[in-house]
Amino acid sequence: MGRRGLSEGQVVTLECAVEDGIERVVPGLRITPYDLPNACVAAYYPEANPLIPVGYHDELAKTPAYKGVPVRIRADATGA
């Protein structure tokens, strides 16, 4: 959070960083500190489902790659 300049309770938008011409965003999320590995974020499903490209899946299990989708965090201008 500190490296990104984010603070607890701050409202952000997550956007999928897969460049396939389709915009995938989930706005209105609040930052909550949690002990995660470096460069990782966590979000609940089904709220975060819009971030997952249909073709982005585990090769063996053929299930959506929920744990491996790259995202960008964008601070919301309104803060509400």
Backbone as a printed PyTorch tensor [residue, N CA C, xyz], in Angstrom:
tensor([[[  0.8270,  -1.1840,   0.0000],
         [  0.0000,   0.0000,   0.0000],
         [  0.8770,   1.2560,   0.0000]],

        [[  1.8990,   1.2260,   0.8400],
         [  2.7660,   2.3890,   0.9530],
         [  3.4670,   2.7360,  -0.3480]],

        [[  4.0000,   1.7250,  -1.0420],
         [  4.6970,   1.9800,  -2.3110],
         [  3.7630,   2.5420,  -3.3680]],

        [[  2.5090,   2.1890,  -3.2860],
         [  1.5190,   2.6600,  -4.2640],
         [  0.8320,   3.9540,  -3.8270]],

        [[  1.1440,   4.4190,  -2.6020],
         [  0.5200,   5.6410,  -2.1130],
         [ -0.9400,   5.4640,  -1.7580]],

        [[ -1.3110,   4.2470,  -1.3750],
         [ -2.7020,   3.9430,  -1.0250],
         [ -2.8680,   3.9370,   0.4840]],

        [[ -4.0730,   4.2370,   0.9430],
         [ -4.3270,   4.2410,   2.3770],
         [ -5.6060,   3.4700,   2.6910]],

        [[ -5.6810,   2.9860,   3.9140],
         [ -6.8450,   2.2170,   4.3580],
         [ -8.1210,   3.0260,   4.1400]],

        [[ -9.1300,   2.3640,   3.5610],
         [-10.4150,   3.0010,   3.3110],
         [-10.5080,   3.7740,   2.0120]],

        [[ -9.3830,   3.9760,   1.3510],
         [ -9.3790,   4.7070,   0.0820],
         [-10.1860,   3.9300,  -0.9570]],

        [[-10.9430,   4.6470,  -1.7720],
         [-11.7520,   4.0190,  -2.8160],
         [-10.9320,   3.9490,  -4.1030]],

        [[-10.9190,   2.7630,  -4.7090],
         [-10.1450,   2.5400,  -5.9280],
         [-10.9670,   1.7760,  -6.9560]],

        [[-10.4350,   1.7320,  -8.1580],
         [-10.9750,   0.9120,  -9.2350],
         [ -9.9040,  -0.0980,  -9.6150]],

        [[-10.2940,  -1.3510,  -9.7680],
         [ -9.3880,  -2.3600, -10.3090],
         [ -9.6930,  -2.5070, -11.7850]],

        [[ -8.6510,  -2.5750, -12.5810],
         [ -8.8500,  -2.8220, -14.0090],
         [ -7.9520,  -3.9650, -14.4490]],

        [[ -8.4820,  -4.8010, -15.3020],
         [ -7.7300,  -5.9360, -15.8250],
         [ -6.5990,  -5.4210, -16.6960]],

        [[ -5.3980,  -5.9680, -16.5130],
         [ -4.2350,  -5.5430, -17.2790],
         [ -3.9580,  -6.4500, -18.4750]],

        [[ -4.9130,  -7.2990, -18.8380],
         [ -4.7870,  -8.1220, -20.0420],
         [ -5.1930,  -7.2470, -21.2310]],

        [[ -4.2890,  -7.0560, -22.1460],
         [ -4.5200,  -6.1700, -23.2940],
         [ -5.1230,  -6.9540, -24.4570]],

        [[ -6.4510,  -7.0290, -24.4820],
         [ -7.1220,  -7.7360, -25.5770],
         [ -8.2100,  -6.8840, -26.2160]],

        [[ -8.1990,  -5.5750, -25.9290],
         [ -9.1660,  -4.6700, -26.5380],
         [-10.4850,  -4.5630, -25.7950]],

        [[-10.6410,  -5.2840, -24.6950],
         [-11.8810,  -5.2300, -23.9160],
         [-11.5760,  -4.6090, -22.5560]],

        [[-12.3040,  -3.5630, -22.2150],
         [-12.1180,  -2.9210, -20.9190],
         [-12.8490,  -3.7120, -19.8370]],

        [[-12.1090,  -4.1010, -18.8040],
         [-12.6870,  -4.8500, -17.6820],
         [-12.3290,  -4.1030, -16.4030]],

        [[-13.3220,  -3.5120, -15.7590],
         [-13.0700,  -2.7260, -14.5580],
         [-14.0960,  -3.0380, -13.4780]],

        [[-13.6860,  -2.8720, -12.2360],
         [-14.5830,  -2.9590, -11.0880],
         [-14.3000,  -1.7190, -10.2300]],

        [[-15.2210,  -0.7500, -10.2620],
         [-15.0150,   0.4760,  -9.4880],
         [-15.5760,   0.3510,  -8.0710]],

        [[-15.2410,   1.3300,  -7.2480],
         [-15.8580,   1.4540,  -5.9370],
         [-15.3680,   0.4920,  -4.8680]],

        [[-14.1470,  -0.0030,  -4.9950],
         [-13.5990,  -0.9150,  -3.9890],
         [-12.8230,  -0.1210,  -2.9410]],

        [[-12.8770,  -0.5590,  -1.7060],
         [-12.1600,   0.1210,  -0.6210],
         [-10.9040,  -0.6530,  -0.2520]],

        [[ -9.8170,   0.0730,  -0.0490],
         [ -8.5430,  -0.5270,   0.3530],
         [ -8.6280,  -0.9980,   1.7970]],

        [[ -8.2600,  -2.2560,   2.0170],
         [ -8.2010,  -2.8430,   3.3530],
         [ -6.8450,  -3.5100,   3.5010]],

        [[ -6.0620,  -3.1240,   4.5140],
         [ -4.7510,  -3.7590,   4.6950],
         [ -4.9040,  -5.2400,   5.0290]],

        [[ -4.0290,  -6.0370,   4.4420],
         [ -4.0380,  -7.4730,   4.6860],
         [ -2.6390,  -7.9930,   4.3880]],

        [[ -2.2260,  -9.0210,   5.0770],
         [ -0.8880,  -9.5830,   4.9030],
         [ -0.8560, -10.4640,   3.6510]],

        [[ -0.4080,  -9.8860,   2.5380],
         [ -0.3310, -10.5860,   1.2530],
         [  1.0990, -10.5180,   0.7350]],

        [[  1.4660, -11.4380,  -0.1460],
         [  2.7850, -11.3470,  -0.7700],
         [  2.9330, -10.0510,  -1.5680]],

        [[  4.1730,  -9.6380,  -1.7660],
         [  4.4690,  -8.4390,  -2.5350],
         [  3.8050,  -8.5060,  -3.9100]],

        [[  3.2540,  -7.3910,  -4.3450],
         [  2.6440,  -7.2320,  -5.6670],
         [  1.3840,  -8.0630,  -5.8670]],

        [[  0.7120,  -8.4290,  -4.7770],
         [ -0.5430,  -9.1830,  -4.8620],
         [ -1.6950,  -8.3580,  -4.3150]],

        [[ -2.8650,  -8.5820,  -4.8620],
         [ -4.0940,  -7.9960,  -4.3350],
         [ -5.0940,  -9.1250,  -4.1370]],

        [[ -6.1060,  -8.8750,  -3.3470],
         [ -7.1690,  -9.8550,  -3.1390],
         [ -8.5020,  -9.1530,  -3.3250]],

        [[ -9.4600,  -9.8730,  -3.8620],
         [-10.8060,  -9.3390,  -4.0580],
         [-11.7910, -10.4940,  -3.9410]],

        [[-13.0140, -10.1710,  -3.6160],
         [-14.0510, -11.1960,  -3.4840],
         [-14.7320, -11.4770,  -4.8140]],

        [[-15.2140, -12.6870,  -4.9280],
         [-16.0100, -13.0970,  -6.0850],
         [-17.4070, -13.4080,  -5.5770]],

        [[-18.4420, -13.0510,  -6.2830],
         [-18.4610, -12.7350,  -7.7110],
         [-18.2070, -11.2710,  -8.0560]],

        [[-18.0010, -10.4080,  -7.0660],
         [-17.8200,  -8.9840,  -7.3610],
         [-16.6850,  -8.7180,  -8.3450]],

        [[-15.6130,  -9.4780,  -8.2730],
         [-14.4610,  -9.2480,  -9.1390],
         [-14.5090, -10.0590, -10.4410]],

        [[-15.5610, -10.8170, -10.6570],
         [-15.6660, -11.6230, -11.8800],
         [-15.5010, -10.8160, -13.1700]],

        [[-15.9720,  -9.5550, -13.2430],
         [-15.8110,  -8.8110, -14.4960],
         [-14.3570,  -8.5920, -14.9190]],

        [[-13.4020,  -8.8300, -14.0200],
         [-11.9880,  -8.6490, -14.3550],
         [-11.3990,  -9.8320, -15.1180]],

        [[-12.0840, -10.9610, -15.1490],
         [-11.5340, -12.2050, -15.6880],
         [-11.8970, -12.3740, -17.1640]],

        [[-10.9060, -12.3410, -18.0580],
         [-11.2000, -12.6280, -19.4710],
         [-11.6670, -14.0800, -19.6240]],

        [[-12.6500, -14.3040, -20.4770],
         [-13.2130, -15.6500, -20.6650],
         [-12.1430, -16.6550, -21.0680]],

        [[-11.2170, -16.2660, -21.9120],
         [-10.1910, -17.1860, -22.3770],
         [ -8.9930, -17.3230, -21.4500]],

        [[ -9.0030, -16.6430, -20.3270],
         [ -7.8860, -16.6680, -19.3820],
         [ -8.1620, -17.7670, -18.3690]],

        [[ -7.5840, -18.9460, -18.6050],
         [ -7.9030, -20.0920, -17.7510],
         [ -6.6730, -20.9660, -17.5190]],

        [[ -6.7730, -21.8000, -16.5200],
         [ -5.7210, -22.7640, -16.2160],
         [ -5.7080, -23.8150, -17.3210]],

        [[ -4.5420, -24.0930, -17.8560],
         [ -4.4310, -25.0350, -18.9780],
         [ -4.8310, -26.4600, -18.6030]],

        [[ -4.4920, -26.8970, -17.3900],
         [ -4.8160, -28.2680, -16.9920],
         [ -6.2500, -28.4150, -16.5110]],

        [[ -6.6670, -27.5570, -15.6020],
         [ -7.9950, -27.6880, -15.0090],
         [ -9.0920, -27.1030, -15.8850]],

        [[ -8.7150, -26.2200, -16.7890],
         [ -9.6760, -25.5330, -17.6640],
         [-10.6490, -24.6570, -16.8790]],

        [[-10.2540, -24.2260, -15.6710],
         [-11.0740, -23.3250, -14.8650],
         [-10.5290, -21.9090, -15.0210]],

        [[-11.3750, -20.8950, -14.7970],
         [-10.8930, -19.5170, -14.9030],
         [ -9.6880, -19.2840, -13.9880]],

        [[ -8.7330, -18.5220, -14.4770],
         [ -7.4920, -18.2710, -13.7330],
         [ -7.6730, -17.1080, -12.7670]],

        [[ -8.5850, -17.2860, -11.8220],
         [ -8.9000, -16.2250, -10.8670],
         [ -7.6770, -15.7250, -10.1100]],

        [[ -6.7690, -16.6060,  -9.7820],
         [ -5.6200, -16.2270,  -8.9590],
         [ -4.4450, -15.7030,  -9.7630]],

        [[ -4.5940, -15.5840, -11.0670],
         [ -3.4650, -15.1660, -11.8740],
         [ -3.7500, -14.0410, -12.8410]],

        [[ -4.8090, -13.2940, -12.6410],
         [ -5.1420, -12.2130, -13.5630],
         [ -4.4230, -10.9300, -13.1480]],

        [[ -3.6140, -10.3510, -14.0290],
         [ -2.9310,  -9.1030, -13.6840],
         [ -3.9180,  -7.9370, -13.6610]],

        [[ -3.7780,  -7.0860, -12.6650],
         [ -4.6640,  -5.9270, -12.5460],
         [ -3.8540,  -4.6630, -12.2800]],

        [[ -4.4760,  -3.5410, -12.5650],
         [ -3.9480,  -2.2310, -12.1960],
         [ -4.9050,  -1.6330, -11.1670]],

        [[ -4.3370,  -0.8930, -10.2250],
         [ -5.1470,  -0.2070,  -9.2060],
         [ -5.1600,   1.2710,  -9.5460]],

        [[ -6.3410,   1.8130,  -9.6670],
         [ -6.4990,   3.2270, -10.0010],
         [ -7.2880,   3.9120,  -8.8850]],

        [[ -6.6990,   4.9220,  -8.2630],
         [ -7.3970,   5.6590,  -7.2100],
         [ -8.5700,   6.4070,  -7.8230]],

        [[ -9.7400,   6.3260,  -7.1850],
         [-10.9090,   7.0500,  -7.6640],
         [-10.7640,   8.5270,  -7.3030]],

        [[-11.1200,   9.3800,  -8.2330],
         [-10.9810,  10.8300,  -8.0280],
         [-11.9430,  11.3490,  -6.9670]],

        [[-13.1080,  10.7230,  -6.8560],
         [-14.1160,  11.2240,  -5.9220],
         [-13.7730,  10.8950,  -4.4750]],

        [[-13.1140,   9.7510,  -4.2600],
         [-12.7860,   9.3260,  -2.9140],
         [-13.9830,   8.8320,  -2.1370]],

        [[-15.1320,   8.7270,  -2.7920],
         [-16.3480,   8.2500,  -2.0960],
         [-16.7820,   6.9200,  -2.6270]]])
